[in-house]
Amino acid sequence: MNKQEYETKLLSTSYPKQDPYGALSIPVYHALAYEFETAEEMEAAFCGWTDEHTYSRITNPTVQYFEERVKRVTGAYGVTALNSGMAAISNTLITLAWSGSNLVTSRHLFGNTYSFFVNTLKAFGMEVRFCDLTRPEEVAESIDENTCAVFLEIITNPQMEVANLEGLSNVAHDRNVPLIADTTIIPFTAFHAADFGVDIEVVSSTKYISGGATSLGGLIIDYGRFDQYRAPALKALAGSAQSPFHTRLRKEVHRNLGAYMTPDVACMQTLGLETLQIRFDRQAVSCMDLALKLQTLSKVRMVNYNGLENNPFYEVSRKQFGDYPGAMLTFDLGSREECFAFMNKLKLIRRATNLFDNRSLIIHPASTIFGSFTAAQREMMNVEETTIRLSVGLENVEELFGDICQALG
């Protein structure tokens, strides 16, 4: 889908029901419960025989419209909006996994994702198998009859590793295992994960989609093309629905965990969708420009951005993501102390976590996101004390570069 098709589909998505006042923006429905004309209609709604809303922990008109917009522009079978990216990951894995199952993934994961896999899921009898996802043969050796999924980040944070998605998909599908990808780093307007064999996307909509860090949210995007799930609960649904995963997620797991997106957030993120591609284009082009400029500075030991021709993942990144692989880069200085001194001198770039705000944000991952990890764990995950992560915003590139130069002295 090109940019014009995306914008047209997004902006022409109609409401499920006609608004009585003809509002161009969908209203925020703060209602919790919904009234029915008859007991028969109420029964039909609660049993899932109709699409009518019953209770806003399960579905809500404002959230449903946001989901429908995402569904239309991605071509997905089903979309579920939740209250954070971590909620999207946890709901996905709890839907797929069972006690005694295992997950194949990389050690190069965002800190909370790693903690959820290693600590939280382990307590419920699930094993996590770490391997090098850039080596398909190693992935193949890690999969067995109890593997519930292969999980990866399309660009790891902060290592900036890129795996070959088609290769991973082929390995996973040959063994009847779904491929799950956290695609937060590149929005679905610029990268269509299904084209590379991804079965389920998880996204932190807090990032690009929210429209400048306005709200917390997460998305599960299911393409409905995989039906060989091994979880007993999903096997029982095989043949009765196009997507056993989406059916169990919506009928059981998301209802029971209670992490559905709120209508206020859905309204803000629906508006964020309308400017998503424009903002991404500006931020990604600026990120590439900054990466090139940073390479000219003597105090910068290394710049890690997949759009640079000297990057080890340049070719696979270009094939999958095009010329501009996101608006995040990392760079290394001489020591942890140099990193702190540099960050303390910045005047324009903000010292804050989050990604893809309208403002440029900088953070030292080893002491913050991975600060509670041991030195041995950080070394295993390739999180260096000398690495700084920069999320590029909408500011003028020359002013951003000038701020970096003055802070470096």
C-alpha positions in Angstrom: 0.0 0.0 0.0 1.5 3.4 -1.0 1.1 6.6 1.1 -1.9 7.8 -0.9 -3.8 4.6 -0.5 -3.0 4.6 3.2 -4.3 8.2 3.7 -7.4 7.5 1.6 -8.3 4.4 3.5 -7.6 5.9 6.8 -9.6 9.1 6.3 -12.5 7.4 4.5 -13.1 4.8 7.2 -16.8 5.2 8.1 -18.3 4.8 11.6 -20.1 1.5 12.4 -23.2 3.6 13.0 -24.2 7.0 11.6 -23.6 9.8 14.1 -26.8 11.6 14.7 -25.1 15.0 14.5 -22.9 14.2 11.5 -19.7 14.7 13.5 -16.5 14.3 11.5 -14.6 13.0 14.5 -16.0 10.1 16.4 -17.4 11.0 19.8 -15.8 9.8 23.0 -18.2 7.3 24.5 -17.6 7.3 28.3 -20.5 4.9 28.8 -19.7 1.7 30.7 -22.9 -0.2 30.1 -25.4 -0.2 27.2 -29.2 -0.5 27.2 -31.2 -3.0 25.1 -34.7 -2.9 23.9 -35.5 -6.5 24.7 -34.1 -9.4 26.8 -33.6 -11.3 23.5 -31.3 -8.6 22.1 -29.4 -8.5 25.4 -28.8 -12.3 25.2 -27.7 -12.1 21.6 -25.1 -9.4 22.4 -23.7 -11.1 25.5 -23.4 -14.4 23.7 -21.6 -12.8 20.8 -24.3 -13.4 18.2 -24.3 -9.7 17.3 -21.7 -6.9 17.4 -23.6 -4.8 19.9 -21.7 -3.4 22.8 -22.4 -4.7 26.3 -19.7 -3.4 28.7 -16.7 -1.1 27.9 -14.1 -3.4 29.5 -14.9 -5.7 26.5 -15.7 -3.3 23.7 -16.4 0.4 23.3 -17.6 2.4 20.3 -14.7 4.8 20.3 -12.1 2.1 20.8 -13.8 -0.1 18.2 -13.5 2.7 15.6 -9.8 3.1 16.3 -9.3 -0.7 15.9 -11.3 -0.6 12.6 -9.1 2.2 11.2 -6.0 0.2 12.0 -7.5 -2.9 10.6 -8.4 -1.2 7.4 -5.0 0.3 6.6 -3.1 -2.9 7.6 -5.4 -5.4 6.0 -5.5 -7.4 9.2 -8.1 -10.0 10.1 -8.4 -8.6 13.6 -7.1 -5.7 15.8 -7.2 -5.4 19.5 -6.4 -2.1 21.3 -5.0 -2.3 24.8 -3.7 0.2 27.3 0.1 -0.3 26.7 2.6 -2.0 24.5 3.4 -4.4 27.3 -0.3 -5.2 27.6 -0.2 -6.1 23.9 2.8 -8.4 24.5 1.4 -10.1 27.6 -2.1 -10.6 26.1 -0.6 -12.2 23.0 1.7 -14.6 24.9 -1.0 -15.6 27.4 -3.3 -16.4 24.5 -0.7 -18.6 22.8 1.1 -20.3 25.7 0.4 -23.1 28.1 2.1 -24.5 31.1 5.1 -26.5 29.8 5.3 -24.6 26.6 8.4 -22.6 25.4 9.0 -19.4 23.5 12.0 -19.0 21.1 13.3 -15.5 21.1 16.5 -13.3 21.2 18.4 -12.0 24.2 18.2 -8.6 22.4 14.9 -7.4 23.9 13.5 -4.3 25.5 14.1 -4.5 29.3 10.5 -5.0 30.3 9.8 -7.5 27.6 12.8 -9.5 28.7 11.7 -9.4 32.3 8.1 -10.5 31.4 9.5 -13.5 29.5 12.1 -14.5 32.0 10.4 -13.7 35.3 6.7 -13.5 34.9 6.0 -16.3 32.4 8.5 -18.6 34.1 6.4 -18.5 37.3 3.5 -20.0 35.2 5.6 -22.9 33.8 6.8 -21.4 30.5 10.3 -21.8 29.3 12.1 -19.1 27.3 14.8 -20.3 24.8 17.3 -17.6 23.7 19.1 -17.9 20.4 20.6 -15.8 17.7 17.7 -14.9 15.4 20.0 -13.8 12.6 21.0 -17.5 12.3 18.0 -19.5 11.0 19.6 -22.8 11.7 19.9 -21.9 15.4 16.3 -21.0 15.5 15.3 -24.3 13.9 17.3 -26.2 16.5 15.5 -24.4 19.3 11.9 -25.2 18.2 10.2 -28.4 19.3 6.7 -29.7 19.8 6.1 -27.5 22.8 7.2 -24.2 21.1 4.2 -21.8 21.1 5.8 -19.0 19.1 9.0 -17.3 17.8 9.1 -13.7 19.0 11.4 -10.8 17.9 11.7 -7.0 17.7 12.1 -6.0 14.0 14.9 -3.6 15.1 16.2 -4.4 18.6 16.3 -1.7 21.2 19.0 -0.5 21.8 21.3 -3.0 19.9 19.8 -2.2 16.5 20.0 -5.8 15.3 17.8 -6.7 12.3 16.8 -10.3 11.5 15.7 -11.6 8.1 12.0 -11.9 8.6 11.3 -14.0 5.6 14.0 -16.5 6.7 12.6 -16.6 10.2 9.1 -17.0 8.9 10.1 -19.9 6.7 11.8 -21.7 9.6 8.8 -21.0 12.0 6.1 -22.0 9.5 8.0 -25.2 8.4 7.6 -26.3 12.1 4.0 -25.0 12.4 4.9 -22.2 14.8 3.7 -18.6 14.4 6.0 -15.6 14.1 5.3 -12.7 16.4 7.0 -9.3 15.8 7.2 -6.2 17.9 7.0 -3.6 15.0 7.0 -0.5 17.2 10.2 0.9 15.6 8.7 1.2 12.1 5.0 2.2 11.8 2.7 0.0 9.7 2.2 2.9 7.3 5.8 2.4 6.2 6.4 -1.3 6.8 3.8 -4.1 6.0 4.9 -6.9 8.3 2.6 -9.5 6.7 4.5 -9.2 3.4 7.5 -10.7 5.2 5.7 -13.6 6.9 4.8 -12.1 10.2 1.6 -13.6 11.7 1.0 -11.3 14.6 2.2 -7.8 15.2 2.4 -6.2 18.7 2.8 -2.4 18.7 3.3 0.2 21.4 0.9 2.8 20.0 2.3 5.1 22.7 5.0 5.9 20.2 4.4 7.1 16.7 0.6 6.6 16.7 -0.3 8.7 19.7 0.8 11.8 17.9 3.5 13.2 20.1 3.3 11.2 23.4 -0.3 12.1 24.2 -1.3 8.7 25.6 -0.4 5.2 26.5 -1.6 2.3 24.3 -0.9 -0.9 22.6 -2.1 -2.9 19.6 -2.3 -6.6 18.6 -2.6 -7.0 14.9 -3.5 -10.5 13.7 -3.4 -11.3 10.1 -5.5 -14.5 10.5 -3.4 -16.6 8.2 -2.0 -19.0 10.7 -4.1 -21.8 12.3 -1.7 -24.4 13.4 -1.5 -23.2 17.0 -0.4 -25.8 19.6 -2.0 -24.5 22.8 -4.8 -26.9 23.8 -7.3 -24.0 24.0 -6.5 -22.9 20.5 -6.6 -26.4 19.1 -10.1 -26.7 20.4 -11.1 -23.6 18.2 -9.4 -24.9 15.0 -11.9 -25.1 12.2 -14.6 -23.1 14.1 -13.1 -19.7 13.3 -10.7 -18.1 10.8 -8.3 -17.2 13.5 -8.3 -19.3 16.7 -5.9 -16.8 18.2 -8.1 -13.7 17.7 -11.2 -15.7 18.8 -9.6 -16.8 22.1 -8.0 -13.3 22.6 -11.3 -11.5 22.2 -13.6 -14.1 23.9 -11.5 -15.0 26.8 -8.0 -13.5 27.5 -8.5 -9.8 26.9 -11.8 -9.9 28.8 -10.3 -11.7 31.8 -7.1 -9.6 32.0 -9.0 -6.3 31.8 -6.4 -4.2 29.9 -8.7 -2.8 27.1 -7.9 0.7 25.8 -9.9 3.6 27.3 -12.1 5.7 25.0 -10.2 8.9 25.7 -6.9 7.3 24.5 -8.6 5.8 21.5 -9.9 9.2 20.5 -6.4 10.8 20.8 -4.7 7.9 18.9 -7.4 8.0 16.2 -6.4 11.6 15.6 -2.7 10.6 15.8 -3.2 8.1 13.0 -4.2 10.9 10.6 -0.8 12.6 10.8 1.3 9.4 11.5 2.9 9.1 8.1 3.7 12.8 7.7 5.4 12.8 11.1 7.3 9.6 10.4 8.6 10.9 7.1 10.0 14.0 8.8 11.5 12.2 11.8 13.1 9.3 9.8 14.7 11.7 7.3 16.1 13.8 10.1 17.4 10.7 11.9 19.3 9.7 8.8 20.7 13.2 8.5 21.8 13.2 12.1 23.4 9.8 11.8 25.5 11.0 8.9 26.5 14.2 10.8 27.4 12.3 14.0 29.9 10.1 12.0 32.0 13.3 11.4 32.5 14.0 15.1 35.8 12.8 16.6 34.4 12.2 20.1 31.7 9.9 18.8 33.2 6.4 18.7 30.4 4.7 16.7 27.0 5.5 15.2 24.5 2.7 15.0 21.7 3.3 12.5 20.6 0.7 10.0 20.2 3.2 7.2 24.0 3.8 7.1 25.8 1.9 4.4 28.5 0.8 6.8 26.0 -0.8 9.2 26.2 -4.6 9.3 22.4 -4.9 8.9 22.2 -2.3 6.1 21.2 -4.7 3.3 18.5 -6.7 5.1 17.2 -3.4 6.7 16.9 -1.7 3.3 15.1 -4.8 1.8 12.6 -4.8 4.7 12.2 -1.2 5.7 13.4 0.9 2.7 15.7 3.9 2.9 14.7 5.2 6.3 14.5 2.5 9.0 12.9 4.5 11.8 13.7 7.6 13.8 15.9 6.0 16.5 19.7 5.7 16.5 22.4 5.0 19.1 25.9 6.3 19.4 28.8 5.5 21.6 31.2 7.8 23.5 34.3 6.9 25.4 32.8 6.0 28.8 29.8 6.1 31.0 31.1 9.3 32.6 31.4 10.9 29.2 27.8 9.9 28.4 26.5 11.5 31.6 28.5 14.7 31.1 27.4 15.0 27.5 23.7 14.5 28.4 23.8 17.0 31.2 25.0 19.7 28.8 22.2 19.3 26.3 19.8 22.3 26.0 17.4 21.3 23.2 17.3 17.6 23.3 15.3 16.3 26.3 16.6 13.8 28.9 13.6 11.5 28.9 12.4 8.0 28.1 9.9 7.1 25.4 10.3 7.0 21.6 9.0 9.1 18.7 7.7 12.0 20.6 7.4 15.2 18.7 10.5 16.3 20.8 13.9 14.6 20.5 14.6 12.5 23.5 17.8 11.0 24.8 18.6 8.3 27.3 21.5 6.2 28.6 19.9 2.6 28.4 22.4 0.8 30.6 21.7 3.0 33.7 17.9 3.4 33.1 15.9 0.9 31.1 18.4 -1.8 32.0 19.5 -0.3 35.3 18.0 -3.0 37.5 19.8 -5.7 35.5 23.1 -7.2 36.7 26.3 -6.3 34.8 26.4 -9.9 33.6 22.9 -9.7 32.2 23.7 -6.4 30.4 26.8 -7.9 28.9 24.8 -11.0 27.7 22.2 -8.6 26.1 24.9 -6.4 24.5 23.8 -3.3 26.4 27.0 -1.2 26.7 27.8 1.4 29.3 29.0 3.7 26.5 25.8 3.7 24.5 23.4 6.6 24.2 20.0 6.2 22.5 18.4 9.1 20.6 14.8 9.3 19.5 14.6 12.0 16.8 11.7 14.4 16.9 10.4 17.2 14.7 12.9 19.9 15.5 15.2 21.4 12.9 18.1 19.0 12.2 20.8 21.7 12.2 19.6 22.9 15.7 19.7 19.3 17.0 23.2 18.8 15.6 24.3 22.1 17.1 23.0 21.1 20.5 24.9 17.8 20.2 28.1 19.6 19.2 28.0 22.1 22.0 27.3 19.4 24.6 30.3 17.4 23.3 32.4 20.6 23.7 
